[in-house]
């Protein structure tokens, strides 16, 4: 670039969209609409029930304000009224210690999306994600490694508070965290990718992190409920602490299974295709859906991505009907695998390891695999 030229300071995303021809392109507009569509399942209801149980436990008081009986003497009535006035002035005073909710699922199960959907739509979390709202819930992504100081800095940054000094102790950081969350009225802290906590090799560091999180929940002035989401291995971080374990409820995202989820998958494929103005091939329920479930390894998030990829391929091919061919080509493009490793191509699709991706191998190994494929995946 000539030194006299002024660098282009436009939005970098807008520049890339323009360079790729996204602006005004029907395919990209259709894909944005498709990706925006959310598929509700029975999992949403189950997660909402767990979340509301967490909120009930959070807001219930140890000493409820009772309606005085007619036989109660005057002094008890006065004491009840004083307690009521005190609690009204400080809503956090007298609340029970908070609990924890684990939301567990394999990679691609759709954990992040379902939690974001819940918190974005629940009436108790109105304004979620907007920095100027008074929503009582915030979400952060656990750093890696997830030490006490690293997590504390992430939480503070999410509240708009930056610590300029580098040499700050963990207790000092979390002292600020407690004050900051109380000042902002935060009652629920959601930590995504919480399995990063299990990566701490030092046992004492893991214990410090557990105690730090627990301190939020048992804070006598402002107890905070905690949601940890991530891989199932999070339980290995929680179980060594009995006090933490007894305050914890776990919700495992169920896998997608046929025929139980046939209706949901049929609706999903039809709706996504319809948004893109595509029809769906006749009889796809039998020819496509079992392969789709296997290709997505029974994980809803991956299955949805498979549908998105097939729709993009169909739109690029100027097709008006979404069929199994589009799924097969999208899978081949994503993994680089030959037809014998494509569940949409093979009749014995259940033998395909869907997590296998093309690798560089010598000719002898490649020849052996072509002769007799070595199947490493599960046969569901």
SEVEXBA-789110 format. One record per residue (C-alpha): residue number from 0; x, y negated, z. Coordinates in nm, 4 decimals, padded with zeros to 6 digits, m for minus. Each point is the difference from the previous one (the first is absolute). Example, Ala and Ser with C-alpha at 12.3 -4.5 7.8 and 13.67 -1.06 7.14 Angstrom:
# residues 2
[atom 0, [01.2300, 00.4500, 00.7800]];
[atom 1, [00.1370, m00.3440, m00.0660]];
# end
This chain:
# residues 380
[atom 0, [00.0000, 00.0000, 00.0000]];
[atom 1, [00.1235, m00.3476, m00.0868]];
[atom 2, [00.0970, m00.1936, 00.3127]];
[atom 3, [m00.2227, m00.2848, m00.1103]];
[atom 4, [m00.3084, 00.2229, m00.0171]];
[atom 5, [m00.2385, 00.0166, 00.2924]];
[atom 6, [m00.0722, 00.3555, 00.1250]];
[atom 7, [m00.3574, 00.1201, m00.0467]];
[atom 8, [m00.1543, m00.0159, 00.3493]];
[atom 9, [m00.3390, 00.1413, m00.0931]];
[atom 10, [m00.1563, 00.2899, 00.1850]];
[atom 11, [00.2225, 00.2979, m00.0943]];
[atom 12, [m00.3000, 00.2347, m00.0131]];
[atom 13, [m00.1753, m00.2342, m00.2435]];
[atom 14, [00.3130, m00.0090, m00.2159]];
[atom 15, [00.0169, 00.3789, m00.0184]];
[atom 16, [m00.3722, 00.0270, m00.0772]];
[atom 17, [00.0442, m00.2483, m00.2830]];
[atom 18, [00.3060, 00.1811, m00.1361]];
[atom 19, [m00.1861, 00.3323, 00.0004]];
[atom 20, [m00.3056, m00.1526, m00.1610]];
[atom 21, [m00.2219, 00.0628, 00.3039]];
[atom 22, [m00.1828, m00.3310, m00.0216]];
[atom 23, [m00.3193, 00.0574, m00.1924]];
[atom 24, [00.0827, 00.3678, m00.0651]];
[atom 25, [m00.3084, 00.2169, 00.0434]];
[atom 26, [00.1942, 00.3103, 00.1017]];
[atom 27, [00.1710, m00.1712, 00.2891]];
[atom 28, [m00.3198, m00.1758, 00.1046]];
[atom 29, [m00.1774, 00.3365, 00.0001]];
[atom 30, [00.2768, 00.1637, 00.2038]];
[atom 31, [m00.0111, m00.2773, 00.2582]];
[atom 32, [m00.3740, 00.0530, 00.0338]];
[atom 33, [00.0502, 00.3777, 00.0275]];
[atom 34, [00.2685, m00.0330, 00.2682]];
[atom 35, [m00.2170, m00.2423, 00.1947]];
[atom 36, [m00.2784, 00.2571, 00.0300]];
[atom 37, [m00.0019, 00.1820, 00.3340]];
[atom 38, [m00.1356, 00.3524, 00.0354]];
[atom 39, [m00.1821, 00.0563, 00.3294]];
[atom 40, [00.0112, 00.3501, 00.1439]];
[atom 41, [m00.0941, 00.1765, 00.3209]];
[atom 42, [00.3475, m00.0928, 00.1239]];
[atom 43, [m00.1036, m00.3657, 00.0226]];
[atom 44, [m00.2821, 00.0812, 00.2409]];
[atom 45, [00.2237, 00.2189, 00.2149]];
[atom 46, [00.2720, m00.2653, 00.0214]];
[atom 47, [m00.2520, m00.2719, 00.0824]];
[atom 48, [m00.1333, 00.2121, 00.2880]];
[atom 49, [00.3512, 00.0418, 00.1415]];
[atom 50, [00.0735, m00.3706, m00.0403]];
[atom 51, [m00.3195, m00.1079, 00.1739]];
[atom 52, [00.0718, 00.2385, 00.2866]];
[atom 53, [00.3375, m00.1720, 00.0357]];
[atom 54, [m00.1732, m00.3398, 00.0097]];
[atom 55, [m00.2563, 00.1147, 00.2577]];
[atom 56, [00.2780, 00.1180, 00.2282]];
[atom 57, [00.1807, m00.3285, m00.0541]];
[atom 58, [m00.2781, m00.2409, 00.0953]];
[atom 59, [m00.1684, 00.1916, 00.2831]];
[atom 60, [00.0794, m00.1429, 00.3424]];
[atom 61, [00.1172, 00.1866, 00.3048]];
[atom 62, [m00.2473, m00.1884, 00.2190]];
[atom 63, [m00.3169, m00.0714, m00.1946]];
[atom 64, [m00.2252, m00.2862, 00.1080]];
[atom 65, [m00.2966, 00.1734, 00.1620]];
[atom 66, [m00.3520, m00.1298, 00.0339]];
[atom 67, [m00.0508, m00.0383, 00.3767]];
[atom 68, [m00.2652, 00.2141, 00.1670]];
[atom 69, [m00.2706, m00.1714, 00.2020]];
[atom 70, [00.1410, 00.1637, 00.3154]];
[atom 71, [00.3527, m00.1284, m00.0617]];
[atom 72, [00.1018, m00.2663, 00.2484]];
[atom 73, [00.0822, m00.3541, m00.0996]];
[atom 74, [00.3760, 00.0359, 00.0344]];
[atom 75, [00.0148, 00.2844, m00.2546]];
[atom 76, [m00.2079, m00.2027, m00.2428]];
[atom 77, [00.2380, m00.2935, 00.0298]];
[atom 78, [00.3011, 00.2299, m00.0504]];
[atom 79, [m00.1558, 00.1422, m00.3180]];
[atom 80, [m00.0637, m00.3461, m00.1370]];
[atom 81, [00.3562, m00.1102, 00.0765]];
[atom 82, [00.1377, 00.3048, m00.1756]];
[atom 83, [m00.2235, m00.0674, m00.2994]];
[atom 84, [00.1159, m00.3607, m00.0196]];
[atom 85, [00.3646, 00.1038, 00.0304]];
[atom 86, [m00.0304, 00.2556, m00.2793]];
[atom 87, [m00.1850, m00.2393, m00.2274]];
[atom 88, [00.2853, m00.2498, 00.0314]];
[atom 89, [00.2598, 00.2684, m00.0741]];
[atom 90, [m00.1539, 00.2696, m00.2248]];
[atom 91, [00.3094, 00.2175, 00.0386]];
[atom 92, [m00.0109, 00.0074, 00.3767]];
[atom 93, [m00.1331, 00.3225, 00.1414]];
[atom 94, [00.0245, 00.1938, m00.3265]];
[atom 95, [00.1171, 00.3576, 00.0077]];
[atom 96, [00.3379, 00.1055, m00.1310]];
[atom 97, [m00.0090, 00.0472, m00.3756]];
[atom 98, [00.0391, 00.3212, m00.1995]];
[atom 99, [00.1677, 00.1112, m00.3202]];
[atom 100, [m00.1321, 00.1448, m00.3265]];
[atom 101, [00.2163, 00.2061, m00.2333]];
[atom 102, [m00.1047, 00.0115, m00.3667]];
[atom 103, [00.1927, 00.2868, m00.1545]];
[atom 104, [00.0360, 00.1267, m00.3531]];
[atom 105, [00.2532, 00.1230, m00.2503]];
[atom 106, [00.1590, m00.2380, m00.2477]];
[atom 107, [m00.2638, m00.0935, m00.2558]];
[atom 108, [m00.2936, 00.0885, 00.2241]];
[atom 109, [m00.1286, m00.3587, m00.0155]];
[atom 110, [00.0716, m00.1104, 00.3581]];
[atom 111, [00.0945, m00.3601, m00.0742]];
[atom 112, [m00.2951, m00.0579, m00.2325]];
[atom 113, [m00.2637, 00.1447, 00.2298]];
[atom 114, [00.1266, m00.1977, 00.3014]];
[atom 115, [00.0187, m00.3210, m00.2009]];
[atom 116, [m00.3552, 00.0592, m00.1226]];
[atom 117, [m00.1258, 00.0623, 00.3546]];
[atom 118, [00.1663, m00.3073, 00.1492]];
[atom 119, [m00.1013, m00.2198, m00.2947]];
[atom 120, [m00.3690, 00.0896, 00.0270]];
[atom 121, [m00.0720, 00.0669, 00.3683]];
[atom 122, [m00.2017, m00.2803, 00.1666]];
[atom 123, [00.2303, 00.0012, 00.3041]];
[atom 124, [00.3032, m00.0788, m00.2172]];
[atom 125, [m00.1399, m00.2791, m00.2156]];
[atom 126, [00.2809, m00.2012, m00.1587]];
[atom 127, [00.2462, 00.2902, 00.0058]];
[atom 128, [00.3101, m00.0784, m00.2013]];
[atom 129, [m00.0582, m00.3749, m00.0134]];
[atom 130, [00.2671, m00.1888, 00.1977]];
[atom 131, [m00.2284, m00.2835, 00.1103]];
[atom 132, [m00.2847, 00.2191, 00.1246]];
[atom 133, [m00.0584, 00.1008, 00.3610]];
[atom 134, [m00.0167, 00.3709, m00.0845]];
[atom 135, [00.1014, 00.2053, 00.3082]];
[atom 136, [00.1906, 00.2558, m00.2100]];
[atom 137, [00.3364, m00.0251, m00.1738]];
[atom 138, [00.1878, 00.2597, m00.2039]];
[atom 139, [00.3725, 00.0432, m00.0463]];
[atom 140, [00.2177, 00.2548, m00.1765]];
[atom 141, [00.2503, 00.1709, 00.2247]];
[atom 142, [00.3573, m00.0826, m00.0976]];
[atom 143, [00.2561, 00.2698, m00.0659]];
[atom 144, [00.1690, 00.0632, 00.2314]];
[atom 145, [m00.2795, m00.0827, 00.2406]];
[atom 146, [00.1893, m00.1113, 00.3072]];
[atom 147, [m00.1477, m00.2083, 00.2802]];
[atom 148, [00.1511, m00.3272, m00.1190]];
[atom 149, [m00.0693, 00.0661, m00.3687]];
[atom 150, [m00.3692, 00.0739, 00.0615]];
[atom 151, [m00.0348, m00.3001, 00.2314]];
[atom 152, [00.1387, m00.2345, m00.2639]];
[atom 153, [m00.2408, 00.1404, m00.2599]];
[atom 154, [m00.3003, m00.0511, 00.2290]];
[atom 155, [00.1036, m00.3578, 00.0798]];
[atom 156, [00.0589, m00.0779, m00.3674]];
[atom 157, [m00.3502, 00.1257, m00.0779]];
[atom 158, [m00.1375, m00.2565, 00.2473]];
[atom 159, [00.2031, m00.2771, m00.1625]];
[atom 160, [00.2692, m00.0089, 00.2684]];
[atom 161, [00.3640, 00.0288, m00.1063]];
[atom 162, [00.2894, 00.0513, 00.2405]];
[atom 163, [00.3000, m00.1905, m00.1334]];
[atom 164, [00.2512, 00.1407, 00.2483]];
[atom 165, [00.1554, 00.3362, m00.0808]];
[atom 166, [00.1188, 00.0927, 00.3470]];
[atom 167, [m00.3373, 00.0546, 00.1634]];
[atom 168, [m00.0722, 00.2997, 00.2202]];
[atom 169, [m00.2913, 00.2363, m00.0546]];
[atom 170, [m00.1720, m00.0917, 00.3291]];
[atom 171, [00.0250, m00.3691, m00.0855]];
[atom 172, [m00.1499, 00.0558, m00.3443]];
[atom 173, [m00.2888, 00.2016, 00.1394]];
[atom 174, [m00.0583, m00.2540, 00.2730]];
[atom 175, [m00.0636, m00.2474, m00.2810]];
[atom 176, [m00.2161, 00.2570, m00.1819]];
[atom 177, [m00.2294, 00.0398, 00.3022]];
[atom 178, [m00.0423, m00.3760, 00.0384]];
[atom 179, [m00.0469, m00.0527, m00.3725]];
[atom 180, [m00.2673, 00.2670, m00.0404]];
[atom 181, [m00.1910, m00.1268, 00.3018]];
[atom 182, [00.0155, m00.3604, m00.1233]];
[atom 183, [m00.1371, 00.1049, m00.3393]];
[atom 184, [m00.2706, 00.2225, 00.1482]];
[atom 185, [00.1348, 00.3151, m00.1635]];
[atom 186, [m00.1618, 00.3104, 00.1499]];
[atom 187, [00.1050, 00.2710, m00.2470]];
[atom 188, [00.3441, 00.0576, m00.1513]];
[atom 189, [00.0171, 00.2309, m00.3013]];
[atom 190, [00.3429, 00.1402, m00.0892]];
[atom 191, [00.0189, 00.1726, m00.3380]];
[atom 192, [00.2768, 00.2440, m00.1033]];
[atom 193, [00.0401, 00.0768, 00.3693]];
[atom 194, [00.1902, 00.3214, m00.0776]];
[atom 195, [00.3069, m00.2235, m00.0241]];
[atom 196, [00.0073, 00.0185, 00.3797]];
[atom 197, [00.0915, 00.3683, m00.0263]];
[atom 198, [00.3150, m00.0939, m00.1926]];
[atom 199, [00.1626, m00.1371, 00.3160]];
[atom 200, [00.2620, 00.2602, 00.0842]];
[atom 201, [00.0720, m00.1306, 00.3478]];
[atom 202, [m00.2485, 00.1557, 00.2438]];
[atom 203, [00.0292, m00.2958, 00.2352]];
[atom 204, [m00.0833, m00.2429, m00.2836]];
[atom 205, [m00.3151, 00.1959, m00.0844]];
[atom 206, [m00.0975, m00.0105, 00.3664]];
[atom 207, [00.0558, m00.3763, 00.0107]];
[atom 208, [m00.2206, m00.0432, m00.3056]];
[atom 209, [m00.2780, 00.2142, 00.1500]];
[atom 210, [00.0144, m00.1986, 00.3229]];
[atom 211, [m00.0052, m00.3263, m00.1943]];
[atom 212, [m00.3139, 00.0976, m00.1917]];
[atom 213, [m00.1583, 00.1352, 00.3174]];
[atom 214, [00.0681, m00.3315, 00.1748]];
[atom 215, [m00.2359, m00.1705, m00.2445]];
[atom 216, [m00.2779, 00.2422, 00.0844]];
[atom 217, [00.0338, m00.0300, 00.3794]];
[atom 218, [00.0658, m00.3750, 00.0174]];
[atom 219, [m00.2114, m00.1109, 00.3013]];
[atom 220, [m00.0678, m00.3459, m00.1452]];
[atom 221, [m00.0596, 00.0850, m00.3653]];
[atom 222, [m00.0148, 00.3723, m00.0889]];
[atom 223, [00.0334, 00.0713, m00.3725]];
[atom 224, [m00.1206, 00.3089, m00.1846]];
[atom 225, [00.2445, 00.1548, m00.2443]];
[atom 226, [m00.0601, 00.1792, m00.3301]];
[atom 227, [00.2899, 00.2013, m00.1410]];
[atom 228, [m00.0376, 00.1283, m00.3552]];
[atom 229, [00.2361, 00.2174, m00.1974]];
[atom 230, [00.1163, 00.3548, m00.0540]];
[atom 231, [m00.1096, 00.2774, 00.2413]];
[atom 232, [00.3486, 00.0045, 00.1533]];
[atom 233, [m00.1007, m00.3080, 00.2026]];
[atom 234, [m00.1359, 00.2434, 00.2560]];
[atom 235, [00.3578, 00.1033, 00.0781]];
[atom 236, [00.0636, m00.3565, 00.1116]];
[atom 237, [m00.3077, m00.0150, 00.2239]];
[atom 238, [m00.0176, 00.3404, 00.1701]];
[atom 239, [00.3132, m00.0264, 00.2213]];
[atom 240, [m00.1755, m00.2718, 00.2031]];
[atom 241, [m00.2949, 00.1458, 00.1921]];
[atom 242, [m00.1332, m00.3436, 00.0957]];
[atom 243, [m00.0025, m00.1058, m00.3638]];
[atom 244, [m00.1438, 00.3291, m00.1218]];
[atom 245, [m00.3007, m00.0150, 00.2311]];
[atom 246, [m00.0855, m00.3466, m00.1327]];
[atom 247, [00.0221, 00.1139, m00.3612]];
[atom 248, [m00.2578, 00.1306, m00.2456]];
[atom 249, [00.1102, 00.1414, m00.3348]];
[atom 250, [m00.1904, m00.0058, m00.3278]];
[atom 251, [00.1390, 00.2170, m00.2800]];
[atom 252, [m00.1199, m00.1003, m00.3454]];
[atom 253, [m00.1679, 00.3121, m00.1411]];
[atom 254, [00.1222, 00.1391, m00.3294]];
[atom 255, [m00.2145, 00.0027, m00.3128]];
[atom 256, [m00.1566, 00.3409, m00.0586]];
[atom 257, [m00.2366, 00.1568, m00.2488]];
[atom 258, [m00.2887, 00.0598, 00.0048]];
[atom 259, [m00.0445, m00.2157, 00.3114]];
[atom 260, [00.1174, m00.3187, m00.1760]];
[atom 261, [m00.1420, 00.0759, m00.3444]];
[atom 262, [m00.2666, m00.2700, 00.0226]];
[atom 263, [00.2486, m00.2633, 00.1151]];
[atom 264, [00.2532, 00.0806, m00.2736]];
[atom 265, [m00.2658, 00.0109, m00.2696]];
[atom 266, [m00.1237, m00.3438, 00.1050]];
[atom 267, [00.3548, m00.1352, 00.0170]];
[atom 268, [00.0992, 00.1100, m00.3503]];
[atom 269, [m00.3296, m00.1230, m00.1462]];
[atom 270, [00.0148, m00.3374, 00.1755]];
[atom 271, [00.3632, m00.0697, m00.0835]];
[atom 272, [m00.0548, 00.0955, m00.3632]];
[atom 273, [m00.3153, m00.2112, m00.0164]];
[atom 274, [00.1844, m00.3081, 00.1275]];
[atom 275, [00.2393, 00.0422, m00.2935]];
[atom 276, [m00.2947, 00.0525, m00.2399]];
[atom 277, [00.0946, 00.3629, m00.0548]];
[atom 278, [m00.2213, 00.3023, m00.0142]];
[atom 279, [00.1100, 00.3348, 00.1462]];
[atom 280, [00.0258, 00.3278, m00.1893]];
[atom 281, [m00.2899, 00.2393, 00.0451]];
[atom 282, [00.0607, 00.2737, 00.2569]];
[atom 283, [00.3018, m00.1684, 00.1547]];
[atom 284, [m00.1124, 00.1109, 00.3460]];
[atom 285, [00.1128, 00.3559, m00.0756]];
[atom 286, [00.2863, m00.0602, m00.2405]];
[atom 287, [00.1615, m00.3024, 00.1636]];
[atom 288, [m00.0813, m00.0431, 00.3686]];
[atom 289, [00.1697, 00.3176, 00.1321]];
[atom 290, [00.3163, m00.0973, m00.1890]];
[atom 291, [m00.0285, m00.3585, 00.1230]];
[atom 292, [m00.0194, 00.1118, 00.3627]];
[atom 293, [00.3049, 00.2235, m00.0465]];
[atom 294, [00.1936, m00.2706, m00.1872]];
[atom 295, [m00.0678, m00.2359, 00.2918]];
[atom 296, [00.1007, 00.2694, 00.2516]];
[atom 297, [m00.3400, m00.0471, 00.1677]];
[atom 298, [00.1017, m00.3561, 00.1037]];
[atom 299, [m00.2622, m00.2606, m00.0807]];
[atom 300, [00.2448, m00.2834, m00.0634]];
[atom 301, [00.1939, 00.2050, m00.2538]];
[atom 302, [m00.3206, 00.1222, m00.1633]];
[atom 303, [m00.1186, m00.3589, m00.0476]];
[atom 304, [00.3362, m00.0889, m00.1549]];
[atom 305, [m00.0400, 00.2937, m00.2390]];
[atom 306, [m00.3388, m00.1364, m00.1095]];
[atom 307, [00.1432, m00.3500, m00.0443]];
[atom 308, [00.2864, 00.1324, m00.2100]];
[atom 309, [m00.2324, 00.1977, m00.2275]];
[atom 310, [m00.2255, m00.3027, m00.0518]];
[atom 311, [00.2982, m00.2182, m00.0902]];
[atom 312, [00.1087, 00.2601, m00.2552]];
[atom 313, [m00.3510, 00.0235, m00.1475]];
[atom 314, [m00.0235, m00.3777, m00.0328]];
[atom 315, [00.3407, m00.0151, m00.1662]];
[atom 316, [m00.1110, 00.2661, m00.2471]];
[atom 317, [m00.3160, m00.2009, m00.0798]];
[atom 318, [m00.2106, 00.2953, 00.1072]];
[atom 319, [m00.3625, m00.0316, 00.1012]];
[atom 320, [m00.0095, 00.3291, 00.1934]];
[atom 321, [00.2183, 00.0948, 00.2957]];
[atom 322, [00.1014, 00.3645, m00.0264]];
[atom 323, [00.2516, 00.2514, 00.1337]];
[atom 324, [00.2501, m00.0879, m00.2716]];
[atom 325, [00.0417, m00.3471, 00.1457]];
[atom 326, [00.0660, 00.1449, 00.3451]];
[atom 327, [00.2558, 00.2408, m00.1465]];
[atom 328, [00.1862, m00.2732, m00.1877]];
[atom 329, [m00.0003, m00.2364, 00.2972]];
[atom 330, [00.1364, 00.2785, 00.2228]];
[atom 331, [00.2716, 00.0819, m00.2548]];
[atom 332, [00.1035, m00.3656, m00.0239]];
[atom 333, [00.0151, m00.0373, 00.3771]];
[atom 334, [00.1957, 00.3161, 00.0769]];
[atom 335, [00.1898, 00.0575, m00.3244]];
[atom 336, [m00.0997, 00.3653, 00.0137]];
[atom 337, [m00.0574, 00.2316, m00.2933]];
[atom 338, [m00.3435, 00.1602, m00.0626]];
[atom 339, [00.0882, 00.3118, 00.2020]];
[atom 340, [00.0273, m00.2235, 00.3067]];
[atom 341, [m00.3191, m00.1944, m00.0702]];
[atom 342, [m00.3094, 00.1123, 00.1976]];
[atom 343, [m00.2282, m00.1522, m00.2608]];
[atom 344, [00.1602, 00.2164, m00.2719]];
[atom 345, [00.0469, 00.3396, 00.1614]];
[atom 346, [m00.2789, 00.2498, 00.0551]];
[atom 347, [00.1684, 00.1190, 00.3221]];
[atom 348, [00.0302, m00.3584, 00.1226]];
[atom 349, [00.0070, 00.0990, 00.3682]];
[atom 350, [00.3526, 00.1353, m00.0497]];
[atom 351, [00.1332, m00.3413, m00.0986]];
[atom 352, [00.2074, m00.1851, 00.2584]];
[atom 353, [m00.1473, m00.3471, m00.0478]];
[atom 354, [00.2837, m00.1694, 00.1898]];
[atom 355, [00.2600, 00.1356, m00.2426]];
[atom 356, [00.1478, m00.2715, m00.2213]];
[atom 357, [00.2348, 00.0365, m00.2916]];
[atom 358, [00.3671, 00.0280, 00.1010]];
[atom 359, [00.3288, 00.0227, m00.1864]];
[atom 360, [00.1104, 00.3640, m00.0115]];
[atom 361, [00.2511, 00.2034, m00.1926]];
[atom 362, [m00.1199, 00.2044, m00.2962]];
[atom 363, [00.0278, 00.3351, 00.1791]];
[atom 364, [m00.2216, m00.1117, 00.2890]];
[atom 365, [m00.2448, m00.1639, m00.2394]];
[atom 366, [m00.0176, 00.3187, m00.2071]];
[atom 367, [m00.0635, 00.2121, 00.3085]];
[atom 368, [m00.2817, m00.2277, 00.1122]];
[atom 369, [m00.1632, 00.0055, m00.3421]];
[atom 370, [00.0106, 00.3793, 00.0070]];
[atom 371, [m00.1314, 00.0379, 00.3531]];
[atom 372, [m00.1079, m00.3209, 00.1792]];
[atom 373, [00.0930, m00.0082, 00.3665]];
[atom 374, [m00.3115, m00.1160, 00.1804]];
[atom 375, [00.0684, m00.1762, 00.3271]];
[atom 376, [m00.3396, m00.1549, 00.0691]];
[atom 377, [m00.2942, 00.1419, 00.1863]];
[atom 378, [m00.2628, 00.1971, m00.1870]];
[atom 379, [m00.3235, m00.1464, 00.1277]];
# end
